[in-house]
Amino acid sequence: MRLTVFGATGGTGGHLVQQAVQAGHEVTAVVRDPARLTVAHPDLLVITATDLTDAAALRPAVAGRDAVLSAVGAPTNKRAGIASAATRGILQAMAASRVQRFVAISAAPVGEIPPGEDLLGRKLVFPLIRAAFRKIYADLAVMERVIAASSTDWTVLRPPRLLDGPLTGHYRTAIGSNVPNARSISRADLAHAMLTLLDERAAVRQAVGAANY
């Protein structure tokens, strides 16, 4: 496939780019600073974009692609607002270029507490995490509403805590729900799940939970 990855120099975005080119995809990586991208491959095109809210400027990065993947997000509450603003620009560029498939990263606390969640998760983990990163999750909730209102064939991944672990390929997914009793997932496995779900029709216009355990 011909893929475009936004947030390509981030923790998950870097894995997305690496895994995608290794799988034989042609990848366009959209970055703010090309020097931060450590992946090099003949099937990798790097495009610099300093303003992801400028849909017109993003059109060359998405035109003619089969799918767009976004790993854009804010690392702290102080920078909350990045995900929703960037996603608006990306979706507008996709609409203008008639690109349909879109996969983005949100977070488990944005969704409902899933059936089967244990007492620790319901009474402690979810409430504490939502309080600690409330601005980030509020922005991701806005982002999800923007995505859901679009005409794209979208999928939103809702992982729990992200870790810098290895790619294992062993993780749980739940279409339409968070994964119950989930505490973490490696960024490498999250990237793998995003690429796997590209061809999963049941995941279109759905939020999908993903977790290692």
C-alpha positions in Angstrom: 0.0 0.0 0.0 1.0 3.6 -0.3 0.8 5.1 3.2 1.3 8.4 4.8 2.4 8.6 8.5 1.9 11.8 10.5 3.9 12.0 13.8 6.5 9.9 12.2 9.3 10.9 14.6 7.3 10.1 17.7 7.6 7.0 19.8 4.9 5.1 18.0 5.3 6.9 14.7 8.9 5.7 14.3 7.8 2.1 14.7 5.0 2.7 12.2 7.4 3.9 9.6 9.9 1.1 10.2 7.4 -1.7 10.2 5.5 -0.3 7.2 8.6 -0.2 4.9 9.8 -3.6 6.2 6.3 -5.0 5.2 6.8 -3.7 1.7 4.6 -0.6 1.8 5.6 2.7 0.2 5.7 5.2 3.0 5.5 9.0 3.2 6.7 10.3 6.6 5.5 13.8 7.5 7.8 15.3 10.0 8.6 18.7 11.6 12.3 18.0 11.8 13.8 15.4 9.3 16.9 15.1 11.4 14.9 13.3 14.1 13.7 10.5 11.7 16.1 7.6 12.1 14.6 5.3 9.5 16.1 5.2 6.0 14.7 3.1 3.2 14.3 3.2 -0.6 10.5 3.1 -0.2 10.5 6.0 2.3 9.7 9.6 1.3 10.2 12.3 3.9 8.1 15.5 3.8 8.6 18.4 6.1 5.5 20.1 7.5 5.7 22.7 10.3 2.0 23.4 10.5 -0.4 20.4 10.5 -3.4 22.7 10.6 -2.6 24.0 7.1 -4.7 21.5 5.0 -3.6 23.0 1.7 0.1 22.4 2.6 -0.6 18.8 3.6 -2.3 17.8 0.3 0.9 16.7 -1.4 1.6 14.4 1.5 -1.7 12.5 1.2 -2.6 12.8 -2.5 -2.7 9.4 -4.2 -2.2 7.4 -1.0 -4.2 4.4 0.0 -4.3 5.2 3.7 -3.2 7.8 6.2 -2.0 7.0 9.8 -1.7 9.5 12.5 0.5 9.1 15.6 0.2 12.8 16.5 -0.4 13.6 20.1 0.6 15.8 23.0 3.1 14.5 25.6 1.9 16.8 28.4 -1.2 18.7 29.5 0.5 22.0 28.6 0.6 21.0 25.0 -2.9 19.6 24.8 -4.8 20.7 21.7 -2.3 19.4 19.2 -4.1 16.2 18.4 -7.5 17.7 17.5 -6.0 20.7 15.6 -3.7 18.5 13.6 -6.4 16.0 12.8 -8.7 18.6 11.4 -6.0 19.7 9.0 -5.2 16.1 8.0 -8.8 15.2 7.4 -9.4 18.3 5.3 -6.4 17.4 3.2 -7.6 13.9 2.8 -11.1 15.1 1.8 -9.6 17.4 -0.8 -7.5 14.5 -2.1 -10.3 11.9 -1.9 -8.3 9.6 0.4 -10.6 7.4 2.5 -8.8 5.2 5.0 -7.6 6.9 8.2 -6.2 5.3 11.4 -5.3 7.4 14.4 -4.2 6.9 18.0 -6.4 8.1 20.9 -6.2 6.6 24.4 -8.1 4.1 26.5 -9.3 6.7 29.1 -11.3 8.5 26.4 -13.5 5.5 26.1 -15.9 3.9 28.5 -14.7 1.5 31.2 -15.3 -1.9 29.5 -17.4 -4.7 30.8 -15.3 -7.1 32.9 -13.0 -4.4 34.2 -11.7 -5.3 37.6 -12.2 -3.2 40.8 -8.7 -1.8 40.6 -9.3 -0.4 37.1 -12.8 0.9 37.8 -12.1 2.6 41.1 -8.5 3.6 40.9 -6.7 3.3 37.5 -9.2 4.9 35.2 -10.2 7.8 37.6 -6.6 8.6 38.5 -5.3 8.6 35.0 -8.2 10.7 33.7 -7.6 13.3 36.4 -3.8 13.4 35.9 -4.0 13.9 32.1 -7.5 15.5 31.8 -6.5 18.1 29.3 -4.9 15.6 27.0 -7.9 13.3 27.1 -10.3 16.2 26.6 -8.4 17.1 23.4 -8.4 13.5 22.3 -12.2 13.3 22.9 -12.6 16.3 20.6 -10.3 14.7 18.1 -12.4 11.5 18.1 -15.6 13.6 17.5 -13.9 15.3 14.6 -12.9 12.0 13.1 -16.3 10.4 13.6 -18.0 13.4 11.9 -15.7 12.9 8.8 -16.6 10.9 5.7 -13.5 8.8 6.0 -13.3 5.1 6.7 -11.7 5.7 10.1 -10.4 3.6 12.9 -9.3 5.0 16.3 -6.9 3.0 18.5 -7.4 3.4 22.2 -4.3 2.0 24.0 -3.6 2.1 27.7 -0.1 3.2 29.0 2.5 3.2 26.2 5.9 1.5 26.9 9.1 1.3 25.0 9.1 -2.4 24.8 9.8 -4.7 21.8 7.5 -5.9 19.1 6.0 -9.1 20.3 2.9 -9.4 18.1 1.1 -10.7 21.2 -1.6 -8.3 22.2 -5.3 -8.1 22.6 -7.7 -6.0 20.6 -11.4 -5.2 21.2 -13.4 -3.7 18.4 -15.9 -1.1 19.7 -14.6 -1.3 23.3 -11.6 -0.9 25.5 -9.7 -4.1 26.4 -10.7 -5.0 30.0 -8.1 -5.1 32.7 -5.5 -3.6 30.3 -2.6 -1.8 31.8 -0.1 -1.2 28.9 1.1 -1.9 25.4 4.5 -1.4 23.7 4.6 1.3 21.1 6.0 -1.3 18.7 3.0 -3.5 19.2 0.6 -0.6 18.9 2.2 0.3 15.6 1.8 -3.3 14.5 -1.9 -3.2 15.5 -2.5 -0.1 13.4 -1.0 -1.6 10.3 -2.9 -4.9 10.9 -6.2 -3.1 11.2 -5.8 -1.3 7.9 -7.4 -4.2 6.1 -9.9 -5.1 8.8 -13.3 -4.1 7.6 -14.9 -4.8 11.0 -12.7 -2.0 12.4 -13.9 0.7 10.0 -15.7 3.6 11.8 -14.9 1.9 15.1 -12.8 2.6 18.2 -10.5 -0.3 18.9 -8.9 -1.1 22.2 -5.4 -2.6 22.1 -3.2 -3.9 24.9 -0.5 -6.4 25.7 -2.0 -7.4 29.1 
